[in-house]
Amino acid sequence: MNRKGATITGYILKEMADKFWDTLPQYSTLERPQWSDGWLTAFKQRHHINQKLRHGESAGIDRTQLELDLAELRTFLSDYPLEDIYNMDETGLFWKLLPDRTLASEQLPGGKLHKERISVAFCCNASGTHKLDPWFIHKRLKPRCFSHQGIKIQTLPLK
């Protein structure tokens, strides 16, 4: 019944507890519990089960095909020295976005999320001996975000 990546809810845990109750002979003479929210809370604490945020797209990958593709790529690249094989990737930098989690004794109100994004591209060779300077990509040649902070873009070590 183990399905890796399956979404488990409190309702599902209660249903499974009910099914396990029926299969265990030592409980056959006892009255069936109600599986209350209090029971669920205690069960999750006892087994260190916490709510987790699902993110990323790795669950949608066909791992068998991935292994075949990687083997083919390794064969193709085997004729080249590591110094001549480069990889480039980009990531988003939400430079105004504050963390959405905090430690507090009571619930705190949130604020508007600042979604100003700058894309940053990184590139280096497979041996790690040559790393290109990061590339910063934004909508404007002279982004307002820098001028509002008193930063002159000409003084930044960018190419």
Backbone hydrogen bonds, N-H to C=O, Kabsch-Sander energy under -0.5 kcal/mol:
donor,donor_aa,acceptor,acceptor_aa,energy
3,R,1,M,-0.7
4,K,2,N,-0.7
6,A,3,R,-2.2
8,I,6,A,-0.5
13,L,9,T,-2.0
14,K,10,G,-2.2
15,E,11,Y,-2.2
16,M,12,I,-2.5
17,A,13,L,-2.2
18,D,14,K,-1.9
19,K,15,E,-1.9
20,F,16,M,-2.8
21,W,17,A,-2.2
22,D,18,D,-1.3
23,T,19,K,-1.1
24,L,20,F,-1.3
27,Y,24,L,-1.5
28,S,25,P,-1.5
30,L,27,Y,-1.1
40,L,36,S,-2.2
41,T,37,D,-2.5
42,A,38,G,-2.3
43,F,39,W,-2.7
44,K,40,L,-2.5
45,Q,41,T,-2.2
46,R,42,A,-2.7
47,H,43,F,-1.8
48,H,45,Q,-1.1
49,I,44,K,-3.1
50,N,48,H,-0.6
54,R,52,K,-0.5
60,G,57,E,-1.6
61,I,58,S,-1.4
63,R,61,I,-1.1
66,L,62,D,-2.1
67,E,63,R,-2.2
68,L,64,T,-1.8
69,D,65,Q,-2.7
70,L,66,L,-2.6
71,A,67,E,-2.1
72,E,68,L,-2.1
73,L,69,D,-2.4
74,R,70,L,-2.8
75,T,71,A,-2.0
76,F,72,E,-2.2
77,L,73,L,-2.5
78,S,74,R,-1.0
78,S,75,T,-0.5
79,D,76,F,-0.7
80,Y,77,L,-2.0
84,D,81,P,-1.9
85,I,82,L,-1.2
86,Y,84,D,-0.6
87,N,124,C,-2.4
89,D,122,F,-2.3
91,T,120,V,-2.3
93,L,118,I,-2.8
94,F,92,G,-0.6
95,W,93,L,-1.4
96,K,116,E,-0.6
97,L,94,F,-1.1
104,A,102,T,-0.5
115,K,113,L,-0.6
118,I,93,L,-2.0
119,S,137,I,-2.4
120,V,91,T,-2.9
121,A,135,W,-2.7
122,F,89,D,-3.1
124,C,87,N,-1.8
125,N,130,H,-1.9
126,A,82,L,-1.1
126,A,85,I,-2.5
127,S,82,L,-0.7
128,G,125,N,-1.1
132,L,123,C,-2.4
132,L,130,H,-0.5
135,W,121,A,-2.3
137,I,119,S,-3.3
137,I,135,W,-0.5
146,F,143,P,-1.0
147,S,143,P,-1.1
148,H,144,R,-2.7
149,Q,145,C,-0.7
150,G,147,S,-1.0
151,I,146,F,-2.8
152,K,150,G,-0.5
153,I,151,I,-0.7
155,T,152,K,-1.7
156,L,153,I,-1.0
158,L,156,L,-2.5
